[in-house]
Amino acid sequence: MESVILVAAQYGQSDVLQTIRNTLPPLAPGMARISVKAAGINPIDARRMTGEFKHSALPQAFGTEFAGVISELPPGTQGWAIGDDVLGSGNGFTHATVIDVPLSNLIRKPKDMRWDVAGSLAGAAQTAMTILDELGEISSLLIHGASGGVGSILIQLAQEREIKVVATASERNQDYLRAMGASATVYGPGLVERLRLIQPQPFDASVDMSGTEEATLASLATVKADGIVATIAGKPVSSPRVQAIWVKRNPKNLQHVVDGLATGQLTWEVSQSFPFSKARDAYAAVLGGHTRGKSVLIFD
Ligand SMILES: NC(=O)c1ccc[n+]([C@@H]2O[C@H](COP(=O)([O-])OP(=O)(O)OC[C@H]3O[C@@H](n4cnc5c(N)ncnc54)[C@H](OP(=O)(O)O)[C@@H]3O)[C@@H](O)[C@H]2O)c1
């Protein structure tokens, strides 16, 4: 079977992206072949494109998450059937028309869940769950840059655990943050004073999605002396007190978010959908760093 795969043979802006046609090898044991319907784009994809992260040799392929339809299975596979609608984390890349994924990564897509939502869940959902698992027992949390993919679901999952959330974003996203239950303020000059007005007591913990020095300084000024100051941004930080958190893949964590969306207890915003043929536009938009909720590639 043939797959059309998004690749880049050099680092740069989105004009380095191109598609190639590859004939896939026979399906390996333990894998499912998926006809991709939708695949979220994460900042890590765009940051790998530019060469900020050099995770893999060139030419490189992209994408960490997908939703699609099982088109082939190893003989005798239990629990799954050709034609099942699934979602999950990929295996190296997902921005392609057909991908092979370990059976252990598959989560059943709820019947009523939209493809763009299903395809954009795995990265941000598992990251947000990892953050909460690593922060442990806390009752207040400051989130810097909370209107994007990770922050949007983190606000909601924190409240499930009865954690009070104060979150930052630009002016245009203040009502969006509040609608998810956070107390909201804008980032920028005067941030510490605004945070202290909202939350006079020091926070138990903070986590930064933006990677700015302003966020680090604001956290150091407003988090308890023995509290946790964390970042997921993967950018240099000026204080040894800042702990980096990296996503841990865990299908149970992803299933928790899928169930919450299926029952309506959680919400998920896809603000930008692009056809696969417009992947360059999609990557340029994500690289801009102001996605509300998620950006997604849609396949025919
Ligand atoms: N460590 C890991 O395992 C891991 C996993 C996933 C993601 N990440 C990284 O974590 C970061 C966030 O991911 P994401 O998917 O949530 O990104 P995203 O969807 O692009 O969201 C970025 C957020 O940052 C805000 N922002 C932009 N400029 C800001 C500034 N100067 N100060 C404060 N906030 C600002 C944006 O808000 P406005 O639009 O309102 O400005 C938006 O809410 C990315 O750098 C990503 O690469 C790391």
The ligand as an ORCA input file, in Angstrom:
! r2SCAN-3c Opt
* xyz 0 1
  N       7.609     19.053     27.493
  C       6.725     18.359     26.733
  O       6.662     17.119     26.774
  C       5.797     19.130     25.859
  C       4.598     18.563     25.404
  C       3.716     19.351     24.658
  C       4.060     20.662     24.362
  N       5.266     21.154     24.770
  C       5.642     22.554     24.513
  O       4.844     23.352     25.375
  C       4.514     24.567     24.746
  C       2.999     24.744     24.758
  O       2.384     23.770     23.930
  P       0.932     24.022     23.345
  O       0.622     22.914     22.440
  O      -0.015     24.326     24.448
  O       1.212     25.383     22.512
  P       0.215     26.342     21.771
  O      -1.048     25.613     21.482
  O       0.956     26.984     20.673
  O      -0.132     27.450     22.895
  C       0.794     28.443     23.205
  C       0.224     29.331     24.304
  O       1.223     30.279     24.685
  C       0.611     31.539     24.830
  N       1.621     32.573     24.635
  C       2.139     33.034     23.474
  N       3.055     33.993     23.742
  C       3.094     34.114     25.095
  C       3.830     34.934     26.008
  N       4.719     35.829     25.570
  N       3.619     34.776     27.335
  C       2.728     33.868     27.808
  N       2.000     33.072     27.005
  C       2.188     33.202     25.674
  C      -0.498     31.565     23.817
  O      -1.511     32.464     24.254
  P      -2.064     33.667     23.309
  O      -2.362     33.060     21.968
  O      -3.280     34.131     24.035
  O      -0.965     34.683     23.247
  C      -0.997     30.128     23.889
  O      -1.922     30.016     24.947
  C       5.138     24.518     23.341
  O       6.385     25.184     23.411
  C       5.360     23.028     23.106
  O       6.445     22.780     22.220
  C       6.127     20.413     25.500
*
